[in-house]
């Protein structure tokens, strides 16, 4: 339980002891003070009670304060302005809270299914995939830390015309491959397909299909052959999948991003007949210019919500059909309590349609929460989506290497061993911290020099702070200096760090509820900054007072552990040195 929660219980008890009904407090009983020069915490409920009980808020506040003064939790309580209660906790209470606060959350049975990543087979991961990978991975880890069970799926784009185009072009270039020989018998050989080849073939074929109608028609026919699992064509697709997934995984590995499932649109194909039969049986499909749709508009819609297309007029299925089949699959086979989708916020309408169709058809039970967590774009200094110098979309792998090279240039010359590995970790911290620092829905400017700076609100600054803590704890171990609990608060710097630590639970739960990591990144920066002031002001290892020294070391250990927990949630690794 957070310190705020514990203090709120004390305030609530005092309110009820004075004969007031706490149900009239519709917000928090206690908040972090917005005037730290006056107090650590504040409580503003008296202003609300004044309207309910027709009394002066100052009189109400003073009544409560008289009760609170009997509690040893607080060292100072004052009433300010129109009835604000200012609160400072006693050092003894703060020490006990810091010593006893448990960093482990209990497990619960709730299952959250997360859909993020969104990689496409036969294409490079590009900078547009960065935010989904970072936000999704961090939210999954946050859910796990808070005790939830999770399943993660990247939902590969591995089906449809893009793959038909790739296979068609390969058939033009390699007509001798046995995949295209209908009379071929036996096992198909491994052919020389590389990711570089696929990355060249798809844009070429895509461009050609826009200029050549016959080529487009051939691609459409090849797509149908693939989707019918035609012998040879399907076997070549399997080899393309192996090569492409291996390449995708290498980039995700650099980002410390993992998935429990690598299912794609192709995996949902088997559920489409079952889905369509179900939808027909419940008579939810309606005709619209020859197509079959589910009307999902609602009476209170401020904007027009178009119907969700399920079948084209020629009987063909669409991306929206696959989306509904995916929900069908996930509910049927995994029974999640919630499904979170992490994609660009420009896809919001698609998910509004899909979710409404899922609830209306009862494919998703009413108590299964479907949630779209859209995010803003990463932009260049011109404020437009981030591009290469020649105006193209930058590969994600190239972006990571670009930042890594910048970190290598800044790395301390005294570091000789493992320079490449250390630079990689610093680079990933720079990218992830910058990506997760703004609110999820906000766009932001990608600035390599700024993000790699050691002196700012950056990943490298956090890493440097944590490495400093680790170095101090290692030196204490070498000197055989033990430490157990915090015994005393020596100065304001100790106290400030403890007060920052007390806000951990707030940051974690805010991030969970908003599905945005900015509360955690801001908290990490605030905690590291508070600790660095404490470190600068206290000569820890040379302190002669053993109680002070041991208290400072134990406080350092707590901060070190908290920082590592939060960095792990953000999927950021800490190097041994910087």
Secondary structure as GFF3:
##gff-version 3
##sequence-region A 1 578
A	DSSP	alpha_helix	3	17	.	.	.	ID=ss1
A	DSSP	three_ten_helix	22	24	.	.	.	ID=ss2
A	DSSP	beta_strand	31	32	.	.	.	ID=ss3
A	DSSP	beta_strand	41	43	.	.	.	ID=ss4
A	DSSP	alpha_helix	45	53	.	.	.	ID=ss5
A	DSSP	alpha_helix	57	68	.	.	.	ID=ss6
A	DSSP	beta_strand	74	80	.	.	.	ID=ss7
A	DSSP	beta_strand	84	89	.	.	.	ID=ss8
A	DSSP	alpha_helix	91	100	.	.	.	ID=ss9
A	DSSP	beta_strand	111	115	.	.	.	ID=ss10
A	DSSP	three_ten_helix	127	129	.	.	.	ID=ss11
A	DSSP	alpha_helix	130	145	.	.	.	ID=ss12
A	DSSP	beta_strand	149	153	.	.	.	ID=ss13
A	DSSP	alpha_helix	161	173	.	.	.	ID=ss14
A	DSSP	three_ten_helix	178	180	.	.	.	ID=ss15
A	DSSP	alpha_helix	195	211	.	.	.	ID=ss16
A	DSSP	alpha_helix	213	227	.	.	.	ID=ss17
A	DSSP	alpha_helix	233	254	.	.	.	ID=ss18
A	DSSP	alpha_helix	265	281	.	.	.	ID=ss19
A	DSSP	beta_strand	286	288	.	.	.	ID=ss20
A	DSSP	beta_strand	291	294	.	.	.	ID=ss21
A	DSSP	beta_strand	308	311	.	.	.	ID=ss22
A	DSSP	alpha_helix	319	334	.	.	.	ID=ss23
A	DSSP	beta_strand	338	344	.	.	.	ID=ss24
A	DSSP	three_ten_helix	345	347	.	.	.	ID=ss25
A	DSSP	alpha_helix	348	360	.	.	.	ID=ss26
A	DSSP	beta_strand	369	375	.	.	.	ID=ss27
A	DSSP	beta_strand	378	379	.	.	.	ID=ss28
A	DSSP	alpha_helix	396	410	.	.	.	ID=ss29
A	DSSP	alpha_helix	419	437	.	.	.	ID=ss30
A	DSSP	beta_strand	444	445	.	.	.	ID=ss31
A	DSSP	alpha_helix	448	451	.	.	.	ID=ss32
A	DSSP	alpha_helix	459	478	.	.	.	ID=ss33
A	DSSP	alpha_helix	492	501	.	.	.	ID=ss34
A	DSSP	alpha_helix	504	514	.	.	.	ID=ss35
A	DSSP	alpha_helix	518	537	.	.	.	ID=ss36
A	DSSP	alpha_helix	546	569	.	.	.	ID=ss37
###
